[in-house]
Amino acid sequence: MTDQRPTILITAPFDDVAAAALGEYAEVIRIEPTLAGDSLAARGLEAELGRANVIVAELDVVDGAALDLAPNLQLVVSCRAKPVNVDLEACSVRGIPVATTPGRNAEVTADLSFALLMATVRHVSASERWLREGNWTADDVFEPYERFRGIGLGGRTLGILGGGAVGRRVLRRARGFGMNVLVYDPFLPADAFGDEASVVPLDEVMAGADIVSVHVPLMPETEGLLGARELALMKPDAYLINAGRAAIIDEDALMEVLREHRIAGAGFDVFYREPIGRDEEILALDNVTLTPHIAGASDDVVAEHSRLAAAAIAAWRAEDSIPSVANRAALETAAA
């Protein structure tokens, strides 16, 4: 970088304090975010794109058409864990690094995962619906006490699939509730968590846990990780929680297990088709707790991805190694 003030175009939701800090050494152009997920080239930002040295985007797509309008662009920051809104190949061809914001929603996703776990095992959603429908009467004042009996967490075993950013945070919450923890993660050694948890094979987690919570990343190796065989290992009084990615669990196998009540219940924040259709069978099942993919729905996520984006921009400006560059290998190959 030269001493000239760079121009930063921000179309993602962004923290005011972080934006002000960037403004101390750069011209910051903030555009109202949209949920459309269209190309930046379609937003009428030709002048802004033409001046931008840095683009920070979350849902807006930075594709070839947008890049063609940004001849001065030197850095793209995708406010996502994976830059699904950016054409990596097109950026690499132009020599533009693409930074990401990994772990931006890890804390709040762990919060929601544990909230979903507790709501499931204590029948929170079902009992609230029952109450709102006017079912609690003086004829049987103790009916909910019997109808919605759940399990406590102290001394129970939580099985965590995936010991990454979210899984580690769920582990910490589980230990706070006095739970024992088993972790499946083929990339971690058995003693990765010391006395806090045991890293064991998948089958041991599925068979030994009272509650299984899914936090592995979705990739070809993990798609359908839990099929009919793995689900059959679960205890009949165990629970399954998924606030990660739906495709980790085979859909047909899952629906059969839930339909036949082979486990005590399940809680899901993610679905195979989103938004979920009104006629989906899972909506009619009485042994599941459902939330509409809200794990990352928090202002704290905006603050965190703003912090990570600002750090990437600061490293770029200082000509240091930019953290979490998604196309680093392609750029290094092109430079060789």
N, C-alpha and C positions, 0 to 999 in steps of 0.2 A: 504493500500500500504506500501511497505518497501522503504528503501532509494535507492534501485536499480533502475537504469534508465529503465523505461518501453519502450517497442517497440510499435510504433503506425504505422499501415499500412493504408495509405490513397490512395484510388482508385477513390475518387470523385474529381471533379474540386475543387481546394483549393487555397485560397489567400496566396501569398508568405509571406506576413508579419505575418499572423496568423501561418503559418507553421514554420517560423523562431522562433516565440515565444514558440511554442511547443518544438522546438529543444533545447531550453535552459535547459530543464529537461528530455527530452526523446530522444530516437533514432527514427527519423521520416523517414519512407520509403514511398516515393511517387511513385505511378505507374500511367502511362499515362491513363487517363480515356478513356473509349470506350462508344459507344452508343448501344452496342449489347444487354445489359440487361441479360447477361448469368450468370450462377453460378460462383462465385469466384473460385470454384474448377476446373473450365474448363479453367482458364487463365494461367496455368503453374506457379503458385505462391506457390508451395508446401513449399519451404524453407521459404519464407516470412510469410506465414500463420502459419507455425510451430513456428515461433518466436514471433508472434504478441500477445500483451496483449490487444490492442485496434484496432478495424477495423472501418474506416470511409468510407462509401460507399454511392453512390447516385443511380446509375442505376444497378451496379453489384448486383447480388442476393446473400445474405448470407443465404444459406439453410443448411440442414443437412449435405450434402456432404462437404460444405466449413467448417462447424463447426468441422467435423471429422478431418480435416487437421490442426485445430487450438487448440491444447490441452491446450495452455497457455492463451487463450482468456478470458478476464474479463469484456469487455465492447464493445458494438457495437453502433456506432452512424450512424443512417440513416439520410442522408441529404434530408429529405422529411418531409412534415407536418404529413403524416401518413407513417409508416414504411412498405410500400407495397412491398419493396424489401427484407424484412427480415422474416424468419420463426420464428415468435414470440414463438410458442409452443416449438420448438426445443431449442431456447435460454433459455426459462424459465426452461425447464427440466434440463439444464446444469447450471442453476443459473446465467445466464448472463443477466444483464440489457440491454435494448435497448432504447437508447435516440433518440429523434427526434429533428427537427429544425422547430418548428411551427412558422408561420408568416414570414418565410424567404423571401417570395416573395410578401408580403402584399402591400408594397409601390408601387412596379412596376406594380403589378396587378391592383391596384387602378388607376395608371397612364394610363395603357392601356384601362381600362374600361371607363375612362372619355374621352380618345382620341377616342375610338370607338363610344361613345355617341355623341361626337361633329361631328365626321366624318359622322355619320348617319343622324343627324338632319340637317346638312348643306350640305349633298350630296357630300362630298369631293371625295370619290372614283369614284362615277358615273361621276362627272364633269371632273375629271382627265382623265378617259377613253375617254370621249367625246372629250376632247381637244386633246389628243394624236392621236385620230383617224382622226384628221383634219377637224372636223365639224365646227369650228369657222371661219366664213368667213366674208368678208366685205359686203356681201349681207344683213347680219343681225347681226351687231356687238353687239346688245343688246340681242340676243337670249339667251345666258347663264343666263342673269339677270332674265329672265322669267322662263326658263326651270328648274333652280336649286334653286328656292326660298325655303329657310328654315326658321326655327324658331330661335329666340334668347333665351337665357337661363335665363336672369334676370327676376325675378318675376314668372317664371314657377315653377311647383312642381315636384320634383324628388321623386319617390317611390323606396326605397331601401329594398330589401328582404334580411334580414340577417344583424344584427348589430354587427358582429364580426370584426376581424382584418381588412379585406378588406372593409367591409361595412362602418366602422367608418372613414376610410380614404377617401372613396368616398364621404361621407357626408361632410368632411372638404373641399374637392375640390368644391363640389356643393355650399356650403355656400360662398366660395370665388367668385363665379359667381353670387351671389345674388339670389340663388334659395331658395325656400321653400322646406322642406324635411319631408316626411313621412317615417317611418321605420316600417317594420313588423318583429318582433322577439318575439316569445312567451316566451322566457326566460328573457326578459328585462321588467322592470317596465315602466309605461307610461312616467315617468319623467327622464328616463335614460340619456337623452341628454340635459336636461334643456330647454333653449330657442332655442337651435340649431335645434331641430327636435322633432316631436311628434311620439311616439310609438303607433301604432294603429292596429286594426285587419287587416287581409289580404285583405278582401273585400274592406275595406276603402282605402287601398293603390291602389288596382287595379282600382277602380272607380274614385279616385280623382287625380291620378298622370298624368302629361303630358308625363313623361318618367318613365318607370319602369326598374330598373337595378337589376339583380339577383346575390346574393352573399351568399345564404344559403349553408351549406355543404351538400353533397350528402350522404344520409343515408336512410334506409327503410322508415322513416317517411316523408322524403321530396321528394322522387322519385315521379314524376308526380304531384308535388304540384300545378302546374299551368295546369289545364285541360281545357276542353271546357267551363265549367261554369265560371271559373276565368278569362279566356281570353275574354269572352263575356262582362265582366264588364268594360273593357278598353274603353276609349273614341275613337271614330273613327279617331281622329287626334293625338292620342298618339303613342309613340314609345316604343319598347321593346328591352332591351340590355342584353346580356348574355355572360359574360366572366368568368362564374363560372363553372357549370357543365350542359351539355346538358340535361341530364335525369331529371332535375328539372322540365322541361316543357314537357308535353305529346306531342310526335312527331306528331301524327295524327291531334290532335287539333291545334297545331301550324301551320302545313302546310296548313290546311284549312283556318285559319285566314289570312295567308300571301297570299295564292292563290286568295282569294276573296277580298283582299285589305280592310279588316275590320278595320285595324289600318293603321297609316300613314307609318310605316316602322319599320325595326328592324336591329340590329347589333349583329353579333355572332362571338365569338372567339373559341367556342367549338361546337362539333358536335356529333351526335349519333354514328357515325362510323368514326374513325380516322385511317389513313388519309381518307378524304372524297373522294368518288368515282367520277370519271369524269361525270358520268351520273346522279348524284344526282339532283333532281328537284330544290333544293334550289339554285343551281348555275345559273339557268336560270331565277330566279325571279329578277325583276328590282327594288324591294322595300326593298332589304336587302344589308347590308354592311358586308363583310366577311373578317376575318383574320385567318391565319392557326395556332391557338392555341399558340400565341406568348406572352401571358400575362406575363409569367415568364422568357422570353428570355432576360436576362440582366446580365451583369457582376456584377451588384450590388447584385444580388441574391447569387452569389458565395461568395462575401465578407460577406454577412449576414449569410449564413449557415456555413461559416468557423468560424465566431465569435461565433455562438451558439454552434458549435461542440467543439471549444476550451474551452468554458465555461463548457460544460458537462464533458470534460476530466479533467479539473482542479478540478471540484467538486469530481469526482471519485478519483483522486490522493490524494486529501485532506481528503478523506473518509467522505465528506459531502453528503447531500442529492442531488442526481443528478437531475437536472431539466428535465421535460418533458420525463419521462420514460414511455414507452408504455405498458410495461408488469409488472408494479410495483405490481399490485394486485396479479398476478400469483406468483411472487417471494415472496411476503409476505405470501401467503397461503402455499407455499412450506416450508417456514422457520418456520411456526407455529407448 
